């Protein structure tokens, strides 16, 4: 129970930062700010209460709102697993020290910029509730709007999902195409998708997962991407 609340608090904090970044770049009206519209969808997907979303938007538009810089760190976990750590921070000095410390403590190392990123492809990832959707029909429709691949997955609670991926630069086009069809994704994110997964035996995989878990708990870390299969 405690772990679940912890995870929820972390998700809400992450979305609060996403809201701040979206509002600062495009204003407080979701109708004219697609980035904010996307974040609000994602907030609803993790059951963030409406009053908390509204409060975060209001706070982000205030004079005292924090200025978050999005910084991507590259590194290797134990056993050569490549990692990208996406952070949103108002204090990069604190963040890099914290991220480096976690890598060192768990048998990994922070790498130089560009040394790991080539193992990932930045994509738009849309997760949809498959209920009432004809996947073949949707795939044909989305191909004209930037769809690169479509498949099935399971959500956090084990529920089935359809996952549609586009190139990063086609994200807005895909988002609009789904909206034009009256479809609201469960979530819509920019993600770094690993190109060639690394297979490891269970004991070694667990060492990598421990580092991922510790990084995800860091207050400045938004997301962790890795090549572990």
C-alpha positions, 0 to 999 in steps of 0.5 A: 500500500505504502509503495503504491502511494509513493508511486502515485505521489511520484507520478503526480509530482512528475505531471506537475512539472510537465504542466509547468513546462507546458504552460510556460511554453504555450499558455494555460488554455488546453484548447490552444496548447496541445502540449498542455492538453496531452499532459492533462490526458496523462494526468487523468490516466493516473487518476490525478484529481481535477482540483490538483490539475487546475491548481498546478496550471494556476501555479505554473502561470504565476510569477513564482513558478519554478523554471524547470530545465529538461536535461537528458543524462546518458549512462550505463547500468551494470552489465552494459545496459544503456540508459537515458535518464530524463530529468526536469530540474531547477538546479542542474548541479544538484541533479547531475550530482545525484544521478552520478551518485546513483549510477556509481553506487549501483555499479553503473557509470554516467557517460558522455553526451551522445555515447548512448543516445544512438541506441534509442529512437525518440518517438511519439507513443499513444496508448489506447483502450482497445474497447470498440476499436477495430485495430486494422481500420485504425492502423490504415487511418493512422498510416496517413498521419505518421504511424510507424508501428502499432501493437498490443501491450498491457497497462500498469493494472494489467489491462489490455492496451493498443500502442501506436508509435510515430516518429517524434516529429509526427507527434502533433499530427498523430495527436490531432488525427486521434482527436479528429476521430474523437479518440482520447488516448489513455496516455500520449508521451514522447518516449525514447524507444530502445532499438536493440534490447539486451538480454540478461540472466535474472540475477543480473537483470535484477541489479539493473532494475534496482538502479532503475528503481532508485533513479525513478525515485529521485525527485528530479527524474521524470523518466528512465529509459533502458535497453534491458529486454 
